[in-house]
Amino acid sequence: MKNGALQTKSFAFAVVIVELYKRLRTEKKESVLSKQLLRSGTAIGALVREAEQAESKADFVHKLAIALKEANETEYWLELLHETHYLDPDAFSSIHRDVVELLKLLTSIINSSKRRISQ
């Protein structure tokens, strides 16, 4: 089921984000961008978890739409950290691939859920 995959992947992504945040703070002495990344990157999984208890199908879609916005923002912070040389190309490539996968999953689930609501 897609939702199970989304829950698993968003939680695993949050763990990676926390580890990256710790590394950026200690090794690179970077605090402003990394804090933004931490906030948006961990919010994705929290919103997915919140959507599990949605009050309606519309509420479910709404919560996942906010998760999608957080994933998009996370991609921005990752790109900025990469372009400003806080993230090396290998680290960026790996984590960027993960956020793109989350963006695709979220988009797919939102679109299919919207189709079911309108039927």
ZAKOLVO-465195 format. One record per residue (C-alpha): residue in one letter; x, y, z; residue number from 1. Coordinates in pm, 1 decimal. Example, Ala and Ser with C-alpha at 12.3 -4.5 7.8 and 13.67 -1.06 7.14 Angstrom:
BEGIN
> residuo:X:Y:Z:num
> A:1230.0:-450.0:780.0:1
> S:1367.0:-106.0:714.0:2
This chain:
BEGIN
> residuo:X:Y:Z:num
> M:0.0:0.0:0.0:1
> K:131.4:344.4:-90.6:2
> N:46.6:496.7:247.7:3
> G:261.5:238.3:426.9:4
> A:549.9:315.2:195.2:5
> L:500.5:686.2:250.0:6
> Q:498.9:646.5:627.6:7
> T:812.9:433.3:622.7:8
> K:1000.3:654.9:378.2:9
> S:903.4:983.1:544.5:10
> F:1015.3:856.6:886.3:11
> A:1344.3:722.2:747.1:12
> F:1395.4:1055.9:571.0:13
> A:1339.8:1242.9:898.6:14
> V:1610.0:1029.1:1062.3:15
> V:1851.9:1116.0:780.4:16
> I:1764.4:1484.3:816.3:17
> V:1831.2:1478.1:1192.6:18
> E:2168.3:1310.6:1133.8:19
> L:2254.9:1563.6:862.5:20
> Y:2152.2:1848.4:1091.3:21
> K:2381.5:1719.9:1366.6:22
> R:2668.8:1688.8:1119.4:23
> L:2615.7:2036.5:976.3:24
> R:2607.5:2187.0:1325.7:25
> T:2918.4:2009.6:1455.6:26
> E:3142.7:1970.9:1149.8:27
> K:3045.6:2273.3:941.1:28
> K:2939.4:2505.6:1226.1:29
> E:2631.7:2595.5:1022.9:30
> S:2316.5:2672.4:1220.8:31
> V:2070.5:2889.9:1028.6:32
> L:2016.6:2687.1:710.9:33
> S:2044.9:2354.8:889.9:34
> K:1774.0:2453.5:1138.4:35
> Q:1539.3:2538.0:850.8:36
> L:1621.7:2201.4:692.4:37
> L:1556.7:2022.7:1021.7:38
> R:1217.5:2189.7:1061.9:39
> S:1088.4:2124.0:711.1:40
> G:1250.7:1782.9:666.2:41
> T:1105.0:1636.6:983.7:42
> A:765.6:1801.0:931.3:43
> I:700.0:1577.2:630.2:44
> G:678.3:1259.6:836.6:45
> A:490.8:1432.6:1117.4:46
> L:223.7:1548.8:873.7:47
> V:201.4:1204.9:715.2:48
> R:150.0:1060.4:1063.5:49
> E:-110.3:1327.8:1136.4:50
> A:-292.8:1239.7:814.4:51
> E:-343.7:886.7:949.5:52
> Q:-596.0:1035.8:1193.7:53
> A:-762.3:1271.0:946.9:54
> E:-1122.1:1357.2:1024.0:55
> S:-1228.3:1320.5:661.7:56
> K:-1090.1:1241.8:317.6:57
> A:-1061.0:1614.8:252.6:58
> D:-866.9:1659.0:577.6:59
> F:-639.1:1370.6:473.3:60
> V:-564.9:1541.2:141.5:61
> H:-512.7:1874.6:314.8:62
> K:-255.4:1732.4:558.3:63
> L:-69.0:1555.3:278.4:64
> A:-74.9:1876.5:72.9:65
> I:101.1:2054.2:358.9:66
> A:351.4:1764.6:374.7:67
> L:410.2:1817.0:1.9:68
> K:483.3:2185.1:61.4:69
> E:729.3:2091.1:338.1:70
> A:899.3:1841.2:106.8:71
> N:930.4:2109.4:-159.6:72
> E:1079.3:2350.4:95.9:73
> T:1319.3:2079.1:211.7:74
> E:1437.2:2033.4:-145.2:75
> Y:1507.7:2408.3:-158.1:76
> W:1721.3:2400.3:159.1:77
> L:1911.8:2096.6:33.6:78
> E:1984.4:2268.7:-298.3:79
> L:2096.3:2583.0:-116.4:80
> L:2324.2:2386.5:118.1:81
> H:2471.6:2209.1:-183.4:82
> E:2528.2:2527.2:-384.0:83
> T:2693.8:2697.7:-87.0:84
> H:2925.8:2397.0:-38.3:85
> Y:2790.7:2281.4:295.3:86
> L:2685.6:1954.1:130.2:87
> D:2925.9:1763.0:-90.8:88
> P:2791.6:1624.7:-420.6:89
> D:2761.8:1264.6:-297.5:90
> A:2570.5:1353.2:19.2:91
> F:2347.4:1589.4:-177.3:92
> S:2275.9:1335.4:-449.9:93
> S:2167.6:1068.1:-205.3:94
> I:1940.3:1283.4:8.1:95
> H:1805.3:1474.4:-291.1:96
> R:1701.1:1147.5:-450.4:97
> D:1509.4:1065.3:-129.8:98
> V:1320.2:1395.5:-119.3:99
> V:1230.1:1368.7:-487.9:100
> E:1088.6:1022.7:-418.6:101
> L:880.0:1165.4:-132.9:102
> L:756.6:1446.8:-357.3:103
> K:644.9:1192.6:-618.2:104
> L:476.1:967.2:-362.2:105
> L:293.1:1255.7:-198.4:106
> T:179.6:1393.5:-533.0:107
> S:53.3:1053.4:-643.6:108
> I:-140.4:988.0:-322.0:109
> I:-289.1:1339.0:-317.9:110
> N:-400.2:1313.7:-680.8:111
> S:-556.1:969.4:-642.1:112
> S:-727.2:1075.8:-318.2:113
> K:-870.4:1385.4:-484.8:114
> R:-1007.7:1170.4:-767.8:115
> R:-1177.9:942.8:-513.1:116
> I:-1329.0:1242.6:-330.3:117
> S:-1476.8:1387.0:-650.0:118
> Q:-1637.2:1059.8:-757.8:119
